[in-house]
Amino acid sequence: MAKAEKLVVEVVAAHNLMPKDGQGSSSAYVEVEFDHLKRRTRARPKELNPVWNERLVFPVADPDDLPYRAIDVGVYNDRAAAGAASAGPHGRNFLGKVRVPAAGVPAPGEEVVPQLFTLEKRSLFSHIRGEITLKIYRINSGDVVVKSKPEKPAKAVVPGPEVVAAPTVTGPKKQPQPQHPVVTVQPPPPQPEPPMDIMPQPAPMVMKPVMHADPYPVPAMFSGPGDFSLKETRPRLGSGAVADKASATYDLVEQVEYLYVRVVRARGVPMVGEAVAEVKLGNYRGVTPAVPSHNWDQVFAFSKETIQSSFVEVYVRARGSDDHVGRVWFDLSEVPHRAPPDSTLAPQWYSMEDRKGQRGGAEVMVAVWFGTQADESFAEAWHSKTAGVHGNGPLGSIKSKVYVAPKLWYLRVSIIEAQDLFPMDKGALAIGRFPEFFVRAQVGNQIMRTRPAPMVSTRAPSSPFWNEDLMFVVAEPFEEFLVLSVEDRVSPGRDELLGRLVVPVSAIERRWDWKPVVSRWFGLDRGTGGGNVSGSNAHRFASRRVHLRLSLDGGYHVLDEATAYSSDLQPTAKQLWKPHVGVLELGVLGATGLTPMKTRDGRGATADAYCVAKYGQKWIRTRTVVDSLCPRWNEQYTWEVFDPCTVITVGVFDNCHVDKPASGNTTVAVRDNCIGKVRIRLSTLETDRVYTHAYPLLMLHPSGVKKMGELHLAVRFCCGNVGNMFHAYVRPLLPKMHYAEPLLVRQVETLRFQATNVVAARLGRAEPPLGKEVVEYMLDHRSHLWSMRRSKANFFRLVSVLSGPMTIGRWFELVRSWQRPVHSCLAVFTFLVLVTMPELILPTAFLAMAFTGLWRYRVRPRHPPHMEMRLSHADGATADELDEEFDTFPSSRGDVVRFRYDRLRSVAGRVQTVVGDIATQGERMQGLLSWRDPRATLLFSIACVLAAVIAYCVPMKVMIGLWGLYAMRPPRFRSRMPSPLMNFFRRLPSRADILL
């Protein structure tokens, strides 16, 4: 069990608070709420910059649950007398709030630094200003901390003791001991229909098969030809019509009941060797690893549909022996039911009986209960459907896990100049060769270099000047070193090392805005001697040095995905984060009709499928369902949403680590096979509506596009604050640093490639590791490479965008031709009216667009978009085009054409991206009135009505004059940030996120 901990919120001080007492000041105090428990500080009378230095301590029921909780901090003005220390909740004014996620709280023993948070508004009409400084950390329960007196909360929830509910232990009434060894039953090969796992049966038994109804009934089919369409499903979510405690949390998945058996340890066992515990339920059995101390602490989960007996047995025996030394069994009719948020069921000691039926001194600590997949033990439990998987490695790779991607930073290395660099060849200048000094920088596997320093008449050759920035991607915790080498290009292929510098990345200064850090001079070490900037070295040259400006830029968002379907747009520094606007809930129900990926034991083709979902820094991985072409996961996950114009990606993969021990070759790298993925843009979802659909899993192969199956998902987007939601549409899409100091296009692609490698390397170090092929497929790392198929898709997207103006042109030619006299007369009459009264032009246009949007509300899209085969031009791609698309970069098609071909592909890739961007802008124009993003269309329609009123009331000449003055205003009155209209336009949905 995890060691008990406490959460400490140290309220240090606040700065520049808003006066709220009517006398130009405030008597501020801080109230902190965590896990439904509230505590507060003393009030500081008549102080706009109060200092508290008080510690508020909260109990932590489960440290593993901290990533899903938040700490709410509120600052209030006490209306009581100036000398009063507290006041009730009705005698206070709101001064600001902060919501701090508990995911990044330092663990006991880690370094704690004070953090400055900007106070946030409670609503759009709140008048708030100021900052608050907090120190948040965790300590062990035994540590002594001076705490303030807690306020009496109205609904304080304090974790209580464990609930002890022991099942009835019955003796061996009518069940004789089996006279033959127990054999682990292997499930039969899966069948495509019905989409349920067939219950495994032993060979000598004959049972009547049980027929199940389709768990995902499909009433209708939408938007797509044939089997490549999106289908709406009607699954039975939750536990039924009446919600209970379990369904209140897991209401987007089907409630599946499990029998949990937790075997903790044994005592009094008459053996000195390694012992194992075996749990047997009918024809299923699970065995713990052999432990000498008899301390297993293993949980076994048996799905209710696989229960074939009325009792469950627990054996303790020596490793490798069939004779047990103790046995206890439980009647399933007496097993209690448990559902979170009930406390965990406490295990108890039970006396075991030996082979003669006599009870001796041997005891085993066991807990047995019925629960659902909402139970805390579900993720780490051994499941009955994995009975054929053996070994700690494969068993660890099939469990569900939640991964947190590392926090990525941009490392900016500004190389300014150097001094006293002399070539090793003393006669170099004499023979007319000028030195070509350059700097090579390396961080981990990332290597970059500057251009050779140009020769300047005002500077000596030994003092080169570069003034060049090199950008790297690094991840917390900072374990790498920045290695700088100053070199001289003596001849082609020969570089001479002149000096070397090593700087720990953790020692580099961090910055949050565009203000440059202070530059420094660093001494260089000789050649291979190396050294650290913080220490001395015998080979250090006192005169040779380099002028650098090093910084970790936390104001950028490190892009590891394509911007068209990015799942996170927050800056690296949490101090710059905006409040979240809602919560995304995803229920991974299952899949049907998966393509077989392997054959096993001569029992036919099968698959071992699992799902991976990525949104923001949180990655989730469901458990692997072994031997099933129609797996059912029924797992639910949640994410905090900070920007509605983001995309969640869900992929399905085949686990190739299940059969790894059977291969006998551990040197061959095992890669999981990709089955398909789905992308869902959150802005296309209506708030608080549950979407249940079957998404086609399309996979592009060298032989063509293929449907790999269907993925059944339940998605719900809940809005926490409507004002923050609509305000997000006019905020800049990226953090301010991207506009104050924009990165070059080639830098963005290079840094994205580096970020993908860093994320893959870090997630590959987790247990179980998330394979590099999985990370690269989810992040779509090949989207920038040349593809004739993708270029055709982008071209026809552009043609579709231009079809509107082309239609208007054809209509105008039809009016000029007078083939339809009535239409031509109406057009001429309308033209004369607008010429006579030009002030009606803009109101008429805005009202027409507003009414068009309202008219299209009836036929608005009711279902989320999905991967479209026709739009992606995957159905018409030729074999040569697909071979070119799947070619590696650099090309592997021959050394003769490699250079020219790769250069062409690089240039064509940029052209392809530009064409796609143009098509994206046009599709966003179409999306203004399409109701694909219901909130955006509503805002635009309201804005059109207001613009129509303004355009009608204000004369045209005044509007044109004001617009001209605004466009030609001096630069000092302009902002480097994009306008709210541009921010709104960039957040509109396009069809880029549904391209293969």
PAKENU-166880 format. One record per residue (C-alpha): residue in one letter; x, y, z. Coordinates in steps of 0.02 Angstrom, whole numbers, padded with zeros to 5 digits, always signed. Last residue first. Layout:
AXYZ ...
***
This chain:
L-00290+00513-02167 L-00380+00679-02171 I-00514+00713-02040 D-00414+00846-01946 A-00384+00949-02104 R-00570+00972-02133 S-00576+01140-02050 P-00641+01203-01884 L-00638+01387-01835 R-00506+01435-01709 R-00403+01537-01832 F-00554+01646-01871 F-00585+01691-01689 N-00403+01739-01663 M-00409+01843-01822 L-00565+01934-01761 P-00486+01958-01589 S-00337+02045-01671 P-00166+01964-01677 M-00040+02014-01543 R+00099+02133-01590 S-00010+02277-01533 R-00027+02443-01621 F-00034+02616-01544 R+00155+02637-01553 P+00149+02585-01736 P+00052+02742-01787 R-00129+02720-01848 M-00153+02690-02034 A-00281+02549-02021 Y-00380+02638-01884 L-00384+02801-01982 G-00443+02709-02137 W-00578+02615-02041 L-00639+02774-01959 G-00653+02859-02129 I-00743+02712-02209 M-00866+02703-02065 V-00898+02889-02068 K-00927+02887-02257 M-01047+02741-02241 P-01157+02831-02115 V-01179+02745-01946 C-01352+02681-01899 Y-01370+02548-02033 A-01191+02484-02018 I-01210+02476-01830 V-01372+02377-01841 A-01299+02258-01971 A-01141+02237-01869 L-01245+02189-01717 V-01341+02060-01820 C-01179+01995-01896 A-01099+01981-01723 I-01246+01876-01662 S-01227+01761-01813 F-01039+01750-01786 L-01058+01705-01602 L-01187+01571-01642 T-01079+01502-01781 A-00930+01491-01663 R-01031+01406-01526 P-01105+01277-01645 D-00938+01226-01723 R-00998+01127-01874 W-01141+01251-01875 S-01104+01284-02061 L-01112+01473-02054 L-00933+01520-02008 G-00869+01350-02065 Q-00864+01405-02246 M-00736+01536-02201 R-00641+01404-02101 E-00643+01294-02255 G-00560+01434-02352 Q-00424+01455-02223 T-00393+01267-02219 A-00380+01259-02408 I-00245+01390-02402 D-00155+01293-02265 G-00164+01132-02367 V-00091+01218-02518 V+00048+01286-02409 T+00083+01113-02335 Q+00091+01033-02506 V+00210+01167-02566 R+00320+01132-02415 G+00316+00945-02450 A+00355+00979-02632 V+00515+01065-02581 S+00570+00919-02472 R+00514+00790-02598 L+00611+00874-02736 R+00766+00881-02628 D+00744+00699-02582 Y+00730+00650-02766 R+00880+00751-02817 F+00990+00675-02681 R+00925+00498-02692 V+00925+00480-02881 V+01084+00380-02900 D+01089+00302-02726 G+00934+00196-02750 R+00755+00181-02690 S+00791+00198-02505 S+00745+00382-02497 P+00802+00493-02356 F+00665+00490-02294 T+00582+00320-02309 D+00462+00272-02447 F+00283+00243-02393 E+00217+00390-02494 E+00317+00344-02649 D+00252+00166-02645 L+00077+00235-02622 E+00095+00345-02775 D+00165+00201-02879 A+00023+00085-02827 T-00107+00213-02879 A-00212+00317-02760 G-00398+00323-02803 D-00473+00255-02641 A-00357+00355-02529 H-00409+00521-02602 S-00414+00590-02424 L-00586+00668-02455 R-00648+00502-02523 M-00583+00400-02376 E-00655+00513-02244 M-00590+00500-02065 H-00728+00556-01949 P-00829+00712-01910 P-00940+00720-01756 H-01127+00691-01776 R-01277+00807-01783 P-01214+00919-01922 R-01330+01069-01944 V-01482+01047-02056 R-01603+01151-01951 Y-01468+01275-01904 R-01443+01310-02089 W-01581+01439-02086 L-01504+01529-01937 G-01336+01538-02026 T-01417+01601-02185 F-01513+01728-02082 A-01350+01797-02011 M-01264+01797-02181 A-01410+01889-02262 L-01417+02010-02115 F-01233+02051-02137 A-01250+02077-02326 T-01407+02183-02310 P-01333+02289-02172 L-01174+02313-02277 I-01262+02366-02437 L-01404+02468-02361 E-01301+02628-02342 P-01277+02624-02531 M-01456+02686-02558 T-01474+02727-02744 V-01340+02603-02796 L-01416+02470-02682 V-01589+02499-02754 L-01524+02496-02934 F-01433+02330-02904 T-01588+02252-02827 F-01692+02303-02978 V-01562+02234-03100 A-01556+02068-03006 L-01746+02055-02999 C-01757+02087-03186 S-01624+01957-03224 H-01710+01825-03118 V-01876+01857-03206 P-01796+01859-03379 R-01714+01687-03361 Q-01601+01668-03514 W-01560+01851-03491 S-01374+01816-03532 R-01314+01942-03405 V-01406+01852-03265 L-01333+01684-03317 E-01159+01762-03322 F-01189+01824-03144 W-01244+01649-03091 R-01085+01575-03164 G-00980+01700-03068 I-01074+01663-02906 T-01043+01478-02932 M-00857+01512-02958 P-00854+01611-02796 G-00926+01461-02704 S-00823+01328-02795 L-00663+01410-02731 V-00671+01311-02568 S-00704+01148-02659 V-00557+01181-02775 L-00447+01211-02624 R-00502+01046-02548 F-00468+00970-02720 F-00289+01029-02710 N-00268+00970-02530 A-00327+00795-02575 K-00216+00790-02728 S-00068+00840-02621 R-00111+00704-02495 R-00111+00572-02632 M+00051+00636-02709 S+00134+00627-02539 W+00281+00731-02482 L+00327+00728-02299 H+00248+00846-02171 S+00124+00718-02101 R+00260+00590-02062 H+00262+00620-01872 D+00078+00584-01851 L+00083+00611-01661 M-00016+00451-01629 Y+00088+00353-01756 E+00252+00418-01685 V+00201+00377-01507 V+00145+00200-01551 E+00301+00164-01655 K+00408+00225-01510 G+00328+00098-01396 L+00241+00146-01235 P+00340+00059-01099 P+00254-00044-00964 E+00330+00026-00860 A+00391+00195-00921 R+00559+00219-01008 G+00480+00215-01182 L+00372+00363-01130 R+00532+00464-01108 A+00609+00412-01274 A+00448+00437-01371 V+00423+00610-01296 V+00602+00661-01339 N+00589+00592-01516 T+00425+00682-01548 A+00498+00844-01479 Q+00648+00831-01598 F+00533+00810-01749 R+00429+00957-01688 L+00586+01060-01667 T+00637+01027-01847 E+00463+01067-01914 V+00451+01228-01811 Q+00627+01282-01857 R+00591+01265-02043 V+00441+01378-02023 L+00539+01508-01926 L+00495+01540-01745 P+00402+01696-01693 E+00472+01809-01556 A+00324+01917-01500 Y+00197+01811-01594 H+00247+01637-01534 M+00294+01713-01366 K+00113+01765-01338 P+00049+01587-01321 L-00038+01504-01469 L-00218+01521-01530 P-00229+01702-01476 R-00387+01732-01375 V-00550+01773-01464 Y-00627+01599-01458 A-00567+01571-01279 H-00686+01708-01221 F-00833+01600-01273 M-00779+01458-01160 N-00723+01571-01018 G-00897+01647-01015 V-00982+01477-01024 N-00888+01413-00873 G-00874+01227-00832 C-00922+01157-01002 C-00939+00969-01016 F-00881+00878-01173 R-00946+00700-01185 V-00881+00557-01290 A-00934+00375-01301 L-00827+00270-01417 H-00846+00112-01521 L-00700+00079-01639 E-00738-00008-01803 G-00628-00128-01901 M-00470-00127-02006 K-00545-00042-02159 K-00413-00044-02294 V-00333+00088-02402 G-00213+00031-02537 S-00078-00100-02571 P+00059+00001-02487 H-00058+00013-02338 L-00168+00156-02275 M-00270+00113-02123 L-00450+00160-02091 L-00532+00120-01925 P-00715+00164-01948 Y-00792+00254-01800 A-00940+00174-01710 H-01034+00311-01622 T-01097+00363-01451 Y-01097+00552-01425 V-01154+00608-01252 R-01211+00789-01247 D-01152+00906-01109 T-01094+01041-01232 E-01114+01007-01417 L-00961+00935-01501 T-00878+01013-01654 S-00765+01119-01542 L-00692+00960-01468 R-00615+00900-01630 I-00614+00710-01636 R-00472+00609-01715 V-00483+00422-01742 K-00345+00294-01764 G-00306+00130-01850 I-00235-00045-01829 C-00052-00007-01793 N+00057-00157-01755 D+00162-00161-01597 R+00349-00173-01622 V+00459-00306-01543 A+00645-00275-01558 V+00741-00436-01594 T+00875-00473-01464 T+00758-00568-01349 N+00743-00719-01462 G+00652-00862-01377 S+00496-00827-01478 A+00382-00894-01343 P+00437-00761-01220 K+00373-00622-01339 D+00200-00694-01370 V+00106-00557-01276 H+00230-00423-01330 C+00150-00400-01503 N+00003-00299-01437 D-00105-00247-01584 F-00145-00062-01587 V-00298+00052-01587 G-00280+00241-01587 V-00378+00383-01508 T-00331+00564-01544 I-00412+00711-01456 V-00419+00877-01550 T-00414+01058-01491 C-00522+01212-01520 P-00606+01197-01349 D-00452+01264-01258 F-00406+01228-01077 V-00492+01059-01066 E-00462+00950-00913 W-00457+00767-00961 T-00562+00616-00910 Y-00552+00429-00935 Q-00675+00284-00948 E-00642+00100-00981 N-00767-00020-01058 W-00634-00127-01144 R-00733-00244-01256 P-00633-00333-01390 C-00714-00396-01550 L-00570-00484-01640 S-00521-00566-01477 D-00373-00670-01421 V-00310-00560-01280 V-00396-00398-01230 T-00253-00280-01190 R-00289-00154-01052 T-00319+00025-01100 R-00179+00150-01125 I-00198+00332-01077 W-00088+00480-01124 K-00100+00644-01029 Q+00007+00790-01084 G-00129+00863-01191 Y-00248+00734-01260 K-00188+00563-01315 A-00287+00402-01317 V-00211+00228-01336 C-00318+00075-01362 Y-00277-00111-01347 A-00295-00260-01461 D-00226-00437-01451 A-00279-00503-01621 T-00333-00670-01697 A-00308-00786-01844 G-00336-00972-01823 R-00310-01096-01682 G-00142-01162-01744 D-00057-01106-01585 R-00077-00920-01625 T-00103-00830-01789 K-00077-00642-01804 M-00156-00475-01852 P-00336-00526-01886 T-00435-00374-01949 L-00549-00305-01815 G-00736-00331-01841 T-00793-00243-01685 A-00709-00129-01559 G-00742-00083-01379 L-00818+00043-01259 V-00681+00172-01235 G-00777+00305-01137 L-00702+00477-01153 E-00742+00625-01041 L-00679+00799-01083 V-00693+00930-00946 G-00721+01116-00963 V-00650+01290-00984 H-00486+01272-00892 P-00411+01429-00819 K-00269+01506-00921 W-00091+01446-00903 L+00051+01572-00892 Q+00115+01520-00720 K+00112+01341-00782 A+00263+01377-00891 T+00263+01267-01047 P+00134+01369-01138 Q-00039+01295-01169 L-00095+01244-01344 D-00133+01060-01317 S-00222+00930-01423 S-00153+00988-01591 Y-00251+00946-01747 A-00205+01080-01874 T-00051+01130-01773 A+00032+00963-01811 E+00088+00877-01653 D+00243+00890-01543 L+00235+01079-01532 V+00322+01153-01381 H+00210+01293-01324 Y+00317+01445-01296 G+00328+01556-01142 G+00440+01436-01048 D+00598+01478-01145 L+00748+01398-01061 S+00887+01523-01083 L+01070+01536-01133 R+01153+01694-01200 L+01332+01657-01249 H+01501+01746-01272 V+01643+01623-01298 R+01811+01614-01215 R+01993+01583-01253 S+02097+01695-01140 A+02112+01595-00978 F+02127+01430-01070 R+02065+01285-00967 H+02174+01128-00972 A+02192+01111-00783 N+02006+01119-00759 S+01900+01212-00634 G+01717+01183-00598 S+01549+01264-00632 V+01567+01272-00820 N+01604+01089-00829 G+01749+01005-00913 G+01810+00927-01070 G+01987+00864-01094 T+01952+00814-01273 G+02005+00980-01348 R+02059+01115-01226 D+01927+01194-01119 L+01837+01356-01160 G+01795+01498-01040 F+01618+01563-01038 W+01566+01745-01058 R+01387+01785-01008 S+01227+01858-01082 V+01087+01923-00971 V+00917+01855-01013 P+00811+01928-01151 K+00636+01994-01113 W+00517+01897-01226 D+00419+01816-01084 W+00430+01670-00961 R+00618+01649-00938 R+00721+01508-00865 E+00907+01517-00825 I+01019+01370-00867 A+01087+01264-00723 S+00972+01116-00759 V+01040+01106-00937 P+01212+01068-00868 V+01346+01164-00964 V+01495+01084-01053 L+01617+01192-01154 R+01747+01142-01283 G+01888+01228-01373 L+01988+01230-01535 L+01933+01068-01620 E+01996+01054-01800 D+01873+01000-01934 R+01920+00893-02085 G+01793+00836-02215 P+01830+00980-02333 S+01982+01070-02266 V+02033+01160-02107 R+01856+01200-02048 D+01891+01269-01874 E+01795+01212-01721 V+01715+01283-01564 S+01627+01142-01474 L+01476+01169-01363 V+01403+01028-01257 L+01237+01063-01170 F+01211+00927-01041 E+01060+00814-01018 E+00966+00761-00862 F+00838+00900-00850 P+00686+00826-00764 E+00600+00889-00866 A+00617+00884-01054 V+00730+00968-01181 V+00697+01029-01358 F+00835+01127-01444 M+00849+01295-01532 L+01008+01375-01600 D+01016+01564-01613 E+01151+01657-01711 N+01250+01813-01667 W+01403+01744-01762 F+01556+01853-01730 P+01734+01786-01741 S+01875+01859-01635 S+02036+01778-01699 P+02009+01850-01874 A+02015+02026-01799 R+01859+02130-01811 T+01819+02293-01904 S+01849+02218-02076 V+01725+02079-02045 M+01755+01899-02104 P+01599+01797-02087 A+01589+01664-01949 P+01552+01493-02023 R+01367+01453-02004 T+01312+01382-01838 R+01294+01201-01791 M+01160+01085-01727 I+01160+00914-01645 Q+01014+00834-01552 N+01051+00660-01483 G+01076+00724-01305 V+01104+00910-01318 Q+01239+00955-01444 A+01306+01120-01508 R+01438+01143-01646 V+01513+01315-01662 F+01596+01383-01819 F+01764+01460-01863 E+01821+01463-02043 P+02000+01524-02030 F+02069+01628-02175 R+02188+01536-02286 G+02320+01647-02371 I+02477+01544-02345 A+02530+01654-02200 L+02365+01644-02116 A+02377+01456-02101 G+02556+01451-02050 K+02523+01425-01865 D+02411+01275-01897 M+02324+01258-01730 P+02209+01400-01779 F+02194+01545-01658 L+02035+01588-01564 D+02068+01733-01447 Q+01889+01790-01423 A+01716+01724-01464 E+01549+01795-01521 I+01361+01790-01503 I+01301+01611-01491 S+01120+01618-01431 V+01070+01447-01366 R+00882+01437-01340 L+00819+01281-01252 Y+00635+01256-01290 W+00550+01163-01150 L+00448+01003-01142 K+00355+00940-00988 P+00364+00752-00996 A+00211+00654-01054 V+00101+00588-00915 Y+00054+00406-00940 V-00102+00319-00877 K-00099+00129-00881 S-00208-00020-00922 K-00124-00188-00905 I-00070-00295-01053 S+00116-00254-01050 G+00141-00306-00868 L+00076-00481-00902 P+00192-00497-01053 G+00346-00452-00948 N+00298-00544-00788 G+00280-00711-00878 H+00128-00806-00939 V-00022-00758-01044 G-00150-00897-01072 A-00257-00847-00923 T-00273-00670-00990 K-00463-00673-00994 S-00465-00707-00807 H-00387-00540-00769 W-00237-00510-00653 A-00268-00345-00565 E-00167-00185-00582 A-00299-00081-00674 F-00450-00153-00585 S-00388-00131-00407 E-00458+00045-00390 D-00633-00018-00432 A-00725+00073-00571 Q-00711-00084-00677 T-00847-00157-00567 G-00853-00239-00397 F-00887-00403-00305 W-00781-00441-00154 V-00650-00558-00082 A-00509-00509+00037 V-00374-00633+00090 M-00239-00650+00222 V-00186-00834+00233 E-00164-00941+00386 A-00067-01101+00426 G-00080-01156+00609 G-00185-01309+00578 R-00357-01344+00509 Q-00387-01524+00460 G-00462-01575+00294 K-00330-01708+00261 R-00253-01605+00120 D-00227-01459+00238 E-00355-01331+00297 M-00323-01146+00299 S-00364-01022+00439 Y-00418-00854+00372 W-00335-00687+00410 Q-00427-00534+00347 P-00411-00411+00203 A-00486-00235+00222 L-00605-00187+00082 T-00554-00021+00008 S-00654+00131+00058 D-00820+00163-00025 P-00809+00294-00163 P-00817+00174-00253 A-00924+00017-00264 R-00917-00139-00156 H-01023-00296-00155 P-01005-00427-00020 V-00970-00613-00051 E-01098-00727+00033 S-01174-00799-00126 L-00998-00828-00191 D-00963-00957-00055 F-00781-00943-00007 W-00638-01069-00004 V-00481-01098+00097 R-00336-01215+00062 G-00166-01253+00136 V-00010-01354+00103 H-00050-01389-00079 D+00021-01534-00176 D+00050-01498-00360 S+00229-01439-00332 G+00334-01323-00441 R+00333-01183-00312 A+00267-01241-00146 R+00082-01228-00115 V-00050-01108-00051 Y-00225-01132-00121 V-00371-01010-00131 E-00540-01075-00190 V-00692-00983-00262 F-00870-01046-00243 S-01029-01059-00346 S-00941-01108-00506 Q-00937-01059-00689 I-00896-00874-00676 T-00838-00815-00848 E-00980-00691-00876 K-00946-00613-00707 S-00769-00567-00758 F-00639-00635-00638 A-00515-00513-00563 F-00362-00572-00464 V-00269-00454-00348 Q-00092-00491-00288 D-00016-00441-00121 W+00115-00580-00131 N+00204-00588+00038 H+00254-00771+00066 S+00430-00713+00113 P+00511-00825-00017 V+00402-00754-00160 A+00347-00858-00310 P+00238-00752-00425 T+00049-00770-00398 V-00054-00903-00489 G-00222-00880-00573 R-00348-01015-00610 Y-00497-01031-00722 N-00596-01192-00746 G-00712-01159-00599 L-00635-01020-00498 K-00461-01061-00434 V-00343-00939-00348 E-00165-01004-00326 A-00040-00936-00201 V+00144-00972-00227 A+00281-01024-00106 E+00470-01013-00117 G+00564-01127-00001 V+00557-01146+00188 M+00393-01238+00206 P+00265-01269+00344 V+00160-01112+00312 G+00128-01023+00478 R+00095-00860+00389 A+00023-00811+00220 R+00015-00649+00121 V-00097-00528+00028 V-00214-00627-00086 R-00344-00508-00158 V-00490-00592-00246 Y-00602-00480-00351 L-00759-00545-00436 Y-00801-00430-00579 E-00958-00341-00640 V-00958-00245-00803 Q-01046-00076-00808 E-01057-00019-00989 V-00962+00140-01018 L-01000+00326-01016 D-01077+00330-00841 Y-00923+00271-00747 T-00921+00402-00609 A-01106+00414-00568 S-01123+00235-00627 A-01028+00174-00475 K-01128+00273-00348 D-01294+00225-00423 A-01394+00286-00572 V-01566+00211-00609 A-01599+00175-00793 G-01458+00052-00810 S-01285+00024-00739 G-01195+00154-00843 L-01212+00153-01032 R-01317+00026-01124 P-01253+00055-01299 R-01355+00141-01435 T-01241+00164-01583 E-01223+00295-01719 K-01125+00239-01870 L-00991+00333-01966 S-00960+00272-02142 F-00822+00170-02225 D-00929+00014-02241 G-01030+00080-02387 P-01015+00261-02434 G-01006+00394-02301 S-01106+00521-02209 F-01216+00428-02086 M-01282+00256-02042 A-01429+00220-01927 P-01494+00109-01788 V-01333+00021-01739 P-01345-00087-01583 Y-01179-00094-01487 P-01188-00236-01359 D-01267-00355-01488 A-01371-00474-01387 H-01290-00624-01307 M-01320-00809-01342 V-01260-00932-01210 P-01185-01092-01275 K-01251-01255-01202 M-01113-01341-01106 V-01013-01497-01143 M-00872-01536-01022 P-00725-01651-01058 A-00627-01517-01156 P-00642-01373-01036 Q-00743-01222-01091 P-00686-01044-01124 M-00827-00915-01135 I-00835-00837-01307 D-00784-00654-01309 M-00925-00549-01381 P-00949-00470-01552 P-01061-00611-01617 E-00987-00634-01743 P-00803-00610-01790 Q-00749-00769-01702 P-00612-00783-01574 P-00506-00941-01558 P-00550-01048-01406 P-00497-00991-01232 Q-00353-01088-01153 V-00400-01174-00990 T-00261-01189-00862 V-00251-01369-00807 V-00289-01424-00629 P-00204-01587-00582 H-00318-01738-00558 Q-00401-01806-00401 P-00501-01648-00367 Q-00542-01633-00182 P-00723-01665-00147 Q-00853-01524-00140 K-01001-01571-00034 K-00971-01483+00131 P-00792-01422+00136 G-00809-01287+00268 T-00878-01115+00245 V-00798-00946+00267 T-00925-00805+00257 P-00862-00649+00172 A-00781-00516+00279 A-00835-00336+00268 V-00712-00215+00347 V-00730-00038+00282 E-00566+00054+00298 P-00558+00199+00417 G-00621+00372+00371 P-00561+00503+00249 V-00627+00674+00301 V-00763+00756+00197 A-00808+00931+00248 K-00978+00990+00193 A-01012+01151+00284 P-00833+01176+00333 K-00782+01235+00505 E-00626+01336+00472 P-00464+01252+00510 K-00344+01317+00644 S-00175+01346+00569 K-00048+01208+00556 V+00130+01190+00619 V+00198+01037+00528 V+00268+00879+00607 D+00314+00737+00489 G+00236+00568+00525 S+00104+00582+00390 N+00236+00603+00255 I+00247+00769+00168 R+00178+00842+00006 Y+00209+01012-00073 I+00129+01177-00117 K+00217+01344-00089 L+00105+01490-00135 T+00127+01671-00191 I-00029+01769-00239 E-00052+01896-00377 G-00155+02052-00404 R-00311+02110-00493 I-00496+02074-00493 H-00654+02166-00543 S-00779+02027-00578 F-00899+02050-00723 L-00834+01909-00833 S-00851+01786-00690 R-00749+01720-00544 K-00597+01814-00604 E-00421+01749-00587 L-00278+01795-00472 T-00108+01778-00554 F-00003+01642-00474 L+00176+01657-00411 Q+00259+01494-00359 P+00373+01465-00211 V+00501+01325-00234 V+00499+01153-00154 E+00637+01027-00190 E+00586+00845-00171 G+00591+00750-00005 P+00406+00710+00002 A+00329+00726-00173 P+00318+00891-00265 V+00142+00940-00324 G+00132+00926-00513 A-00032+00831-00528 A-00122+00932-00395 P-00190+01054-00524 V-00196+01232-00453 R-00356+01333-00466 V-00330+01514-00417 K-00458+01640-00354 G-00484+01825-00335 L-00537+01964-00216 F-00716+01910-00174 N-00796+02011-00037 R-00839+01944+00137 G-00972+01939+00270 H-01079+01798+00203 P-00938+01669+00220 G-00918+01709+00403 A-00782+01819+00467 S-00608+01797+00534 A-00467+01883+00625 A-00554+02039+00677 G-00446+02195+00700 A-00515+02291+00552 A-00694+02252+00603 A-00788+02128+00496 R-00803+02141+00307 D-00659+02018+00281 N-00597+02032+00101 Y-00576+01865+00012 V-00441+01766-00079 G-00487+01594-00145 V-00375+01443-00176 D-00446+01286-00255 I-00327+01137-00260 A-00358+01011-00399 R-00381+00825-00415 Y-00352+00696-00553 P-00162+00692-00540 L-00182+00670-00350 D-00266+00500-00359 D-00104+00403-00338 P-00076+00492-00172 D-00237+00413-00103 A-00322+00482+00053 V-00216+00638+00063 P-00246+00734+00226 F-00241+00924+00214 V-00120+01046+00299 L-00129+01235+00287 R+00036+01323+00321 E+00042+01508+00358 N+00171+01633+00294 W+00036+01770+00296 V+00098+01927+00208 P-00029+02053+00146 N+00003+02174+00001 L-00161+02272-00004 E-00166+02283+00186 K-00301+02359+00296 P-00324+02208+00408 R-00232+02044+00376 A-00359+01904+00401 R-00301+01739+00473 T-00284+01591+00357 R-00414+01468+00296 R-00453+01283+00284 K-00585+01192+00182 L-00606+01005+00153 H-00705+00943+00002 D-00548+00856-00069 F-00449+01017-00063 E-00514+01192-00024 V-00404+01339+00024 E-00470+01502+00097 V-00355+01654+00101 Y-00380+01812+00204 A-00382+01994+00153 S-00430+02149+00248 S-00441+02268+00101 S-00394+02448+00061 G-00454+02609-00021 Q-00588+02648+00108 G-00736+02562+00028 D-00681+02392+00094 K-00645+02316-00077 P-00471+02375-00128 M-00404+02259-00267 L-00246+02167-00217 N-00074+02223-00272 H+00024+02075-00201 A-00016+01922-00098 A+00092+01826+00025 V+00159+01658+00081 V+00013+01537+00091 E+00093+01367+00123 V-00019+01230+00055 V+00035+01064+00131 L-00037+00900+00069 K-00018+00752+00185 E+00042+00576+00151 A+00001+00397+00197 K+00123+00271+00120 A+00054+00179-00031 M+00000+00000+00000 
***
